[in-house]
Amino acid sequence: MGRKALIAMSGGVDSSVAAFLSKQAGYECIGVTMKLFQNEDVGGNRARTCCSLDDVEDARSVARRLGIPYYVFNFSGDFKSQVIGRFIAAYESGATPNPCIDCNRYLKFDRLFQRARELGCEAIVTGHYARTEMQDGRYVLKKALDRSKDQSYVLYSLTQEQLAHVHFPLGELSKSEVRSIAETQGFCNAEKPDSQDICFVPDGDYAAFLERYTGKPYPSGDVLDLSGQVIGQHRGAVRYTIGQRKGLGLALNEPVYVCCKDMAANTVTVGPEQALFSRELWADDMNWISIDQLSKSMRVYAKIRYQQTEQPATAYPDERGKIRLLFDMPQRAVTAGQAVVLYDGDTVVGGGVIC
């Protein structure tokens, strides 16, 4: 048999085709789905999320068709502490988290890596659209060739050790090519839609999830204008995100947007759209990929949210390990808790958390 590879199978078409391509490449494959939480932990219907019982059956069906062993690993304890716990703490501190990045960082590329080593697997394979290469003695993470599906942004936390073992077979394929392969192989999920929701908040109502999960209410408070005057009441500061316009419940003569939140004072401040723009941000918890450290200022292209086109900026090191990022042009709604990822062309330089 060939080298052993652990395939992270979500039940979707991408990871299924990644498993097929890995077997075709000569790997001895083991399919694995991570069980991340119990239905009763989060409530609601989980159809269209990435972790439902149907997804497990789809992954099992594909593994059976490929003739590879398949297991479900229960990582619900780690998920509760490393993803849901961080999600709640971020919202309660006024930040807007990205739990999918935390899931990649702490579950898929940490706990699953540990399990892969225990099983004697030298490779971890996922269905992410990204590429890896070796350049000048370092592993680098690069954008997928299909720019519309590129997922390098959510993978910025990968370490050199992880990049040495992770494989992304879909990095040079388009989504239509992936579906075509799945159809040709007779996979049950060839036409399955991509999951859109955060798996443990399937209805998108984050505040309701927080109240249900923590068992505590998030009290109403004052809405302020930029001068500090009270102009209304909010329904709990955790319900509002920077840049939000809809659902504010304010009857004003002009549109206003959430500009900032003060969780200690339980206030939400709103203002005109131009108040959302800023040229500068600070980021912490940096992970560097194409360089060892940022020792001097560096020209980069940066994106502050998944769907954004990266923007030209200069990154400056800080002795505390943070970076200061100065954009050439003001950016809209820079939001604490979100990831900022730095690029040099199609190569990820590194990334961190906006603070």
Order of alpha helices (4+ residues) and beta strands (2+ residues): beta-alpha-beta-alpha-alpha-beta-alpha-alpha-alpha-alpha-beta-beta-beta-alpha-beta-alpha-alpha-beta-beta-beta-beta-beta-beta-beta-beta-beta-beta
